[in-house]
Amino acid sequence: MSTDIVQANDPQLASFAPEVLCEIFLASIPSLGRIDGPRAQFPWEISHVCRHWRHSALALPKLWAFLDLEQTQENEEPDTPDLNLLKTYLERSGKHPLTFRLAYSQETIHGHPFLGCLFQHSMRWRDVCIESPALLAVESLSQGATSEFPLLRSLVCADCEFDSDAVSEGAILEPMPWAQLQRYHEYECSWYPDDGRQWAILAQLANVVDLRASFYGTGEDEYPDVIAMPHLRFAYFGVDRRADDLGIEEVLERFDLPRLEGLSVKMGEDHDPDVLCPVPGQFKTLKVLRLCGKVEISNEALTGILTEIPTLVDFAVELIGVDADHFFALLTPRPDGVLVPQLQALRITPFARNDGTVDALFAMLRARFGGVEGVEITRLRMFALYIRGVYKSKPSPMFTPSEMLNRLRSMKAHDKWDIRVDENSQEEFWKEDMDDEFI
């Protein structure tokens, strides 16, 4: 966007007071820490719109404290334009706490100028995302002292190999101040076969509020009996049963989560179809529940979940391995009773179709969105169908997408209800962020 365009289209926009522009800039900063998001060079772009915007941006150190970096073989030399840009950001951000994502695009990288430069400012690290780091970068993160990260509150590790022989003898990420973290996320991190180190780290997260972790171990190593997380609000737990028989229920039994509001679980193959049946006491007041992955749930277990967690406000489930007719019938309010009466958001994936299944879905949506006379119920505010190619892998028993989509579009247009269809997102269902939109 050029200066001429800004002034010609909206003269007032280019002449906003600096303090107003700063608030607009800060509200527009892209979210970092999402491993599937685009790179964000936001401050650099807005500082080149016009002279007034540039002066306003340069006067706001906080704006330059958000960094999105990609280390490649092309920019690993000591003096490259990307490295100089990083140094510019660090200089302009002054003493403000840093939020950054550092991604590695090649496994053969030997130089680490970005990480080395950032380590000089480790006292300012607050929100950090490390994606696909090379081995030497992992070793670098294992050096130093906890006191070098006094402001760190959020750590995201994506595609990190913590099981390499070269680092197995060391204390992986030992200097990280685990006890002060409020947010810790792991995406596709490899700990197996020595996953005891992963559990040792989790045991230190006494103040974490938002946690994501996947488990690949056998459950045969020694772990803490119970990990207490008294402040945890949102938990995302994934299990891959390829290792042996560490299932989602075994994982959940190892945590004491008295303040948990949202739980998202990704199940592996061959899990118990009676999962969460009966529902453990600490999950009976959940407001958000997501059942994802290779979900196979018996009708009895599904009935128990929806009966024993009446506080659910936001519910999501992958339906390929679920009796959809039974599920829709459970959620349909009736004069003689209603399950999950506070439900406001419902998210599902495609399902195996029997005669009447689609009609059962739409009957449930009409009752949930529109209400039922004589029944006290919180009306549904949002319904989402996540297709994402699930039906493409199992086309024969699935509904015809056009049939479902046409009916959903018609219902949305006629009744003005918030009905969403996601056909494009590649983000895994269970990783969808939980927020306070409905709770």
Secondary structure as GFF3:
##gff-version 3
##sequence-region A 1 439
A	DSSP	alpha_helix	3	9	.	.	.	ID=ss1
A	DSSP	three_ten_helix	13	15	.	.	.	ID=ss2
A	DSSP	alpha_helix	18	27	.	.	.	ID=ss3
A	DSSP	alpha_helix	42	46	.	.	.	ID=ss4
A	DSSP	alpha_helix	51	58	.	.	.	ID=ss5
A	DSSP	three_ten_helix	61	65	.	.	.	ID=ss6
A	DSSP	beta_strand	66	71	.	.	.	ID=ss7
A	DSSP	alpha_helix	81	92	.	.	.	ID=ss8
A	DSSP	beta_strand	98	104	.	.	.	ID=ss9
A	DSSP	alpha_helix	113	119	.	.	.	ID=ss10
A	DSSP	three_ten_helix	122	124	.	.	.	ID=ss11
A	DSSP	beta_strand	125	131	.	.	.	ID=ss12
A	DSSP	alpha_helix	135	141	.	.	.	ID=ss13
A	DSSP	three_ten_helix	146	148	.	.	.	ID=ss14
A	DSSP	beta_strand	154	158	.	.	.	ID=ss15
A	DSSP	three_ten_helix	178	180	.	.	.	ID=ss16
A	DSSP	beta_strand	183	187	.	.	.	ID=ss17
A	DSSP	alpha_helix	196	202	.	.	.	ID=ss18
A	DSSP	beta_strand	210	215	.	.	.	ID=ss19
A	DSSP	beta_strand	227	228	.	.	.	ID=ss20
A	DSSP	beta_strand	234	239	.	.	.	ID=ss21
A	DSSP	alpha_helix	248	252	.	.	.	ID=ss22
A	DSSP	beta_strand	255	256	.	.	.	ID=ss23
A	DSSP	beta_strand	262	267	.	.	.	ID=ss24
A	DSSP	three_ten_helix	281	283	.	.	.	ID=ss25
A	DSSP	beta_strand	288	293	.	.	.	ID=ss26
A	DSSP	alpha_helix	299	308	.	.	.	ID=ss27
A	DSSP	beta_strand	314	317	.	.	.	ID=ss28
A	DSSP	alpha_helix	324	331	.	.	.	ID=ss29
A	DSSP	beta_strand	345	348	.	.	.	ID=ss30
A	DSSP	alpha_helix	357	370	.	.	.	ID=ss31
A	DSSP	beta_strand	382	386	.	.	.	ID=ss32
A	DSSP	alpha_helix	390	393	.	.	.	ID=ss33
A	DSSP	alpha_helix	401	415	.	.	.	ID=ss34
A	DSSP	beta_strand	419	422	.	.	.	ID=ss35
A	DSSP	three_ten_helix	429	431	.	.	.	ID=ss36
###
